[in-house]
């Protein structure tokens, strides 16, 4: 996982979250949308309290990607590679990566 610093994200062009983005940020988090490519926005979760290893600076973690031309969301392979298209309804507030649950896990967690 690539950890972005506050300076990394501030030096890039910020955008508004897409109107179709369904999630509210969890407690202590916020979302930040940053230009990734010409027609792709990367969406990041930002944990404001930080951790000891980064001197309590905000911590950034990739949520996923949004293609502005097609209006589709993509799961991240990592913070620099766009993955497969995902149904935004099957994502969580923490990640666009699909959950692969067996039937029992699905009954308990979904």
C-alpha positions as CSV (number, residue, x, y, z in Angstrom):
1,X,0.0,0.0,0.0
2,X,1.3,3.4,-0.9
3,X,1.0,5.9,1.8
4,X,0.5,9.5,0.6
5,X,1.5,12.4,2.6
6,X,-0.4,15.6,3.1
7,X,2.0,17.3,0.7
8,X,1.5,14.7,-2.0
9,X,-2.2,15.3,-2.2
10,X,-2.0,19.0,-1.8
11,X,0.3,19.3,-4.8
12,X,-2.3,17.5,-7.1
13,X,-5.5,19.0,-8.5
14,X,-8.5,18.2,-6.3
15,X,-12.0,17.6,-7.5
16,X,-15.4,17.2,-6.0
17,X,-16.7,13.7,-5.4
18,X,-18.9,12.4,-8.2
19,X,-22.6,13.1,-7.6
20,X,-23.3,9.3,-7.9
21,X,-20.9,8.5,-5.0
22,X,-23.2,6.8,-2.5
23,X,-21.1,6.7,0.7
24,X,-20.7,9.0,3.7
25,X,-17.3,9.1,5.2
26,X,-16.9,6.9,8.4
27,X,-16.2,8.7,11.7
28,X,-12.8,10.3,11.7
29,X,-12.4,10.0,7.9
30,X,-13.1,12.1,4.9
31,X,-12.9,11.5,1.2
32,X,-10.6,13.4,-1.2
33,X,-10.9,13.2,-5.0
34,X,-7.7,13.8,-6.9
35,X,-7.1,14.0,-10.7
36,X,-5.4,10.7,-11.7
37,X,-5.5,10.8,-15.5
38,X,-7.3,13.1,-17.9
39,X,-10.6,11.3,-17.5
40,X,-10.0,9.4,-14.3
41,X,-10.3,10.6,-10.7
42,X,-8.8,8.7,-7.8
43,X,-10.9,8.7,-4.6
44,X,-9.0,8.5,-1.3
45,X,-10.0,7.9,2.3
46,X,-8.2,10.3,4.6
47,X,-7.9,9.3,8.3
48,X,-7.4,12.6,10.1
49,X,-5.9,11.4,13.4
50,X,-3.0,9.7,11.7
51,X,-0.7,7.1,13.3
52,X,2.5,7.0,15.3
53,X,4.6,6.0,12.3
54,X,3.7,9.1,10.4
55,X,3.8,11.6,13.3
56,X,0.0,11.7,13.5
57,X,-0.3,13.3,10.1
58,X,-3.4,12.5,8.1
59,X,-3.2,9.0,6.4
60,X,-4.3,8.5,2.9
61,X,-5.6,5.2,1.5
62,X,-6.9,4.6,-2.0
63,X,-10.7,3.9,-2.1
64,X,-11.0,3.4,-5.9
65,X,-11.2,5.2,-9.2
66,X,-14.0,7.0,-11.1
67,X,-14.0,7.3,-14.9
68,X,-15.6,10.7,-15.8
69,X,-16.2,9.7,-19.4
70,X,-18.0,6.5,-18.8
71,X,-19.4,7.3,-15.3
72,X,-18.1,3.9,-14.0
73,X,-16.3,3.1,-10.8
74,X,-13.2,0.9,-10.7
75,X,-11.6,-1.1,-7.9
76,X,-8.0,-0.3,-7.3
77,X,-5.2,-2.9,-8.1
78,X,-3.0,-0.5,-6.1
79,X,-2.8,3.3,-5.8
80,X,-1.3,3.6,-9.3
81,X,-3.3,1.0,-11.3
82,X,-7.0,1.1,-12.2
83,X,-8.7,-2.3,-11.8
84,X,-12.0,-3.8,-12.9
85,X,-15.3,-2.0,-13.1
86,X,-17.4,-2.5,-10.0
87,X,-21.0,-1.9,-9.1
88,X,-20.9,1.0,-6.7
89,X,-23.7,-0.6,-4.7
90,X,-21.4,-3.5,-3.8
91,X,-18.7,-1.3,-2.5
92,X,-18.1,-0.2,1.2
93,X,-17.3,3.2,2.6
94,X,-13.7,2.0,3.0
95,X,-12.9,0.5,-0.4
96,X,-14.2,-0.3,-3.9
97,X,-12.5,-3.7,-3.8
98,X,-15.1,-6.4,-4.1
99,X,-15.7,-8.7,-1.2
100,X,-15.5,-12.4,-2.0
101,X,-17.7,-13.9,0.7
102,X,-19.0,-17.5,0.9
103,X,-22.7,-17.9,1.7
104,X,-22.2,-18.0,5.4
105,X,-20.1,-14.9,5.5
106,X,-22.5,-13.2,3.2
107,X,-25.4,-13.9,5.6
108,X,-23.3,-12.6,8.6
109,X,-21.6,-9.6,7.1
110,X,-23.6,-8.3,4.1
